[in-house]
């Protein structure tokens, strides 16, 4: 028998209230700051060491692919500031194809004048792997299948602790089906897994007809981590000049909402590690991602805005939160994920209805 809409709203509101109460009771176990400060060295709340794809990291904050990994000096600064691992800037499929297969396609404009970009990338990777104590993760960016993925083996041989495959998929072929797009992701993952023994992460977008099913398929195919999410650099239109303009801005804090939604849904339901990406502006965003179920939290925009040393503020903010709330990192992680014994769709639906009920009451609807 169908439940009346008003009854569903009421039940959802009661459920949301109960969850909120439980969450407060679990996370607001405060002690005086002075007492907490005295326990920095002994409390479990001060311990940030964790694992990601089986790699041991000194903290769950990871510098994601970006300009700060384009030199050894800046990577050293990131390490000194407290990041647990560094994902190097991406080597693009177009660069590899041009150099190894004679493709006439041009690489991204920012690197189009670099001769032998692959060799330069591998030299920097080798230098970083030799001098950094935190894991250095190489990044391959592409969408089409082919021999370019074999470059992952060269990255492993140069010292990469893992490979992140950044699948930037914007199919221009309007006849390409959703199933073909999904199969392409699996093909790329498998081709990289075939040539390396180090862990392989997949950075993907949220734009699938069923993201949860795609995540499960990647997990079953052997992805060691899922990075949520890639950012599409969407162009804008200048109405005065009547032309398309580039849209390569830094990420905004609100972009973390979608990532956290899916982290909460996937936590405990996939074998792969989960990484939050995009929307990390400050320490609170790091805590939120971990509460949702992330194993690690990645950021580039915050470090570009404030400098590599800002990683220290993010790490210390997380540490102080754990100590104030008498939590370990393990207890914090996934505390607000979708419960394991709950259907994700029903849980999300109840949250949706609760939001509508709150809006109705607030605005007198």
N, C-alpha and C positions, 0 to 999 in steps of 0.2 A: 504494500500500500504506500503510495507516494506521500511524503511528508509535506505539509503545507509550507509555503515559502516563509511566512512569519515565524512558524515554529522552527524552521531551519535557522533563521536569523537568530532567534533566541538561544537555540542550542549552541550555535557557533559563538555567540557572544559569551555565554557561560563557559564554553571551552577555552576561549581566548583569555578570559579572566582567570581561570584556573591555571593556565599555562604561565600567565604573567606572574601570578602569585608564587608558583613553583620556581620560576626563574629568579625572582627576587630573593626567595629564601635560599637559593643555591649559590647566588653570586654576591650577595651583599653581606657576607660574613666579614665585617670590618673589624679591624683592631686599630688602636691609636697609631698614628703615623710614626711617633717616636719609638713605640714598641716594635713596629714593623721594621724600621730602619736598623734596629739593633739585631735583627734576624736575617739581614741580607745574606750573610755568608752561610748561615746554617739552615734557613728555611728552604723547603723544597720550592717555594715560590720564586727563589732567585735562580733556579737552574733552568737554562734555556736550551741545553743540548737536545737535539732531536734527530730523527731520521727522515730522509726523503729518497724514495726509490732505492732504499737499502744503503744509501750514503749517510755517513755520520756527519752532522752539521753542528757547529757550536751555537747556532741560533736559528729560529725558523724564518728569519728575514732574509730574502734572496734578492739580489740586484738582478732585475730582468734585463733582457737584451736591449741595448741602447748605447748612446754615445760615450757613457762613462766606462765602457769596456773596450774602447778603441785604443787604449794605451796601457802599458804595463804600470806606469806610475799611478794612473787613476784607479786601476784595479787594486793596487796595493793600498791606496787610501780607503777604498771600500772595505777591504779586509780589516784594516786597522780600526775602522769605525764600527765594526761589529756584524757585518753581514755573514750569514752562514754559508753562502755559496754565491757564485757569480755566473750568470748566463752571458756569454759573449754576444756581441752584435751579430746579426745574421749574415751568413754567406748565402747569396741568392742563386736560385736555380739558373737564372739567366746568365749570371757570371760564369758558372761552371760550364754551361752549355757552350757559351761563346769561346771559352778557353780550351775546352777539351774536345768539343765536337764541331768547332768552327761555325757555330750559330751566329748569324748576323744580328740577332736581337740585342738591343742595348740593355745594359744593366741599369739599376736605379741611378738617377742623375748625380746623386751625391758621390757615387763611386765610379762613374763612367770613365773617368780619366785615369783610373788606377790600372797599371799593367800587372798582369798575373796576380789578380786579387786573391785567388785561391792560395797561392804560395805565400803571399804576405799574411793572410789569415792564419795559415798553419804555423808560420814562424812565430807570430804573436802568441798563438795558443801554446806552442811548445815552451816559449819563454815564461808565460804565465804559469803553466803547469809545473815548471821547474822551480819557481820562486814563491808561489802562493801556497799557504797551508790549507786553505778552504777549497772545496771541490770547484773545479772550473768546468762549466757545461758549455759545449759548443752548440751553435744554432744553425740549422739548415732551413731556408725559407723557400717554399715552392708549392706547386699544385699539380703539375703534370707528372705522370710516371716517367721512368726512363733511367738511363745510366747515371744521371747526375747524383742520384742518391748514394752511389758507391763512394762518394766523397766522404761519407760518414766514417768509412774505414780509415781513411787518411787522418781524420780528426781524432779517432781513437788512438791511432799510432803516434800522433803528436802529443798525446797526454790527456785528452779529454776524459773527465770522470764519467760523463754521460753525454748523450746527444738529445737536444730538444728539436723536434721537427715542427716548425712553424708553418702550418698548412693554411696559406692565405688564399682562400678559394672564393673568387668572384667570377663565376662562369659567364663568359660572354656569349656562349652558344646557347641561344634561347631554346633550342630543342633538346638540350641535355637534361635528363630526368633527375629527380632527387635521388633515386637509387644509384644512378651512375656517379653522382657527386659523392655519396656515402662510400661506394665501392672504391673510389679513387683514394679516399683517406686510408682505407684498409690496405690498399695496394702499396701506398707510400710507406706506411708503417712496416709492412712485411718486408719490403725491399731493404729498408734500413736495418731491421732486426736480422736479416739474413747475412749481413756483412760485419756486424759488430757483436761484441760480447758484453759491452757496458750497457747500463740501463738506457732506455729510450723513452722520452716524454713526448706527448703530442699536445701541441697548443692549437686549440680549435676555436671556431666561432660559435655563437649560440644559435645560428640560423639554420636549423634543421627542422623537418616536419615533426620529428620526435627526437629531441636531444638526448633524453634518457636512454632510448634504444641505441642511439649512436655511441653513447658513452659505454654501454654494456658491450657492444660489439667490439669496440676498441680495446676494452679491458680483456675480453675473451681472446682477442688476437695477440695479446701479449704486451700492450702498452704498460710501461712501468709507472707512468704518471700521466694525469690529464691536467692541463693548464687552462684555467677558465678565467678570462677568454682572450682571444685575439681581438684587436681593435681594427675595424675598417676605417681607413682614412677617407672620409667622405668629403667630396668637393662641395663648394658652395657656389652661388651665382652672384656676381656683381651686377646689379640692375642698372647702374649708371654706365658702366663700360660694356655691358651686355656680353659678358664673357664668364667662363668657368674659372674659378680660382681654387688654388690648392687648399686642402683642409687638413693640414698636418699638425694640429695643435696638440698640446699635452692633455692627458685624460683628466676628467673632472671627478669629483668625489662621488657624485650620484651614480657613476658607472659601476661602482662596487655593489650596488643593490642586486643586479642581475646575477653577478658572480656568486654572491652569498646565497641567493635563492637556490641555485643549483648545487652549491657545495653542501647545503643542508639536506638536499634531496638525495645526493649520491653518497654522502658519508655513511660508511658501514655497509654499503651495498655494492661496492666494487673493490677488487683487490688492489688496484692501482693507487698510488699516492695521489693526493689532490692538492693543487696549487691555486691560490687566489691570485688573480692578476687584474689590474686596472682599478682605479678608484681609491687608491691608497694615498691619502693626503697627510695623515698624522697617526699618532699611536692608537687612537680610538679605532681607526679603520683596521689596524693590525689585529687588535683584540676582537673586533666584530667578525673578521674572517675566520679566526681560530674558533670562536664560539660556534660558528656555522659549520665547522668541520674541516677546515683546511689543514693540511699537514705543514705547508709553508705558505708564506705570504710574499708575493713578488711586487716590486715597484721599480719604475724608472722615472716617471714624471716628478714625484716628490724629490728624488735625488737630483734631477736636472734643475728643478726650481731652486733648491736650497743648497746644493752641493753634496759631495760624497759624504761629508762629515755628518749630514743629517741622519744618516743611518743610525748613528749612535743615539740620537734622540728617540727614534722609533723603537730601538731595542730597549733602551732604558725605560721608556714609557710602558712597554709590555711587562718588563720585570717588576716595576713598581705596582702595576695593577695586580699581578699575581700575588705579591707580598701583602698588599693591602687587603686582598680578599681571601687570603690564606688558601690559595689554590696552587696546584702544580700545573705545569703545562699540559700534562696528560689529562687531568681532570677538566681543564678549561676546554680542550679541543672537542668539538662536537657537542658541547653541553646544550646548545640550542638547535641541534640538527633535528630532522624529522625522526621521531622515535622508530626504532627498528621494527617494532611490532605494529606499525601503523602504515596503512596504504598512503603513498605519497600524494596521489591525486586527491584523496578524500581530505587529507590534512591541509593541502594547499587550498582546497575548495572552502573548507571551514574558515581558514584565515581570510579568504576573499569575502565571504559573507560577513565575517566579524567586522571587517573594515567598512563595508557598506552600512552595517548597523551603527557603527560609531559615527559615520558621516551623517546618517539620518538623525541621530540624536543631537549632534553638534549644530546642524543647520536647520533643525526642526522640520525635517521632511516627513 
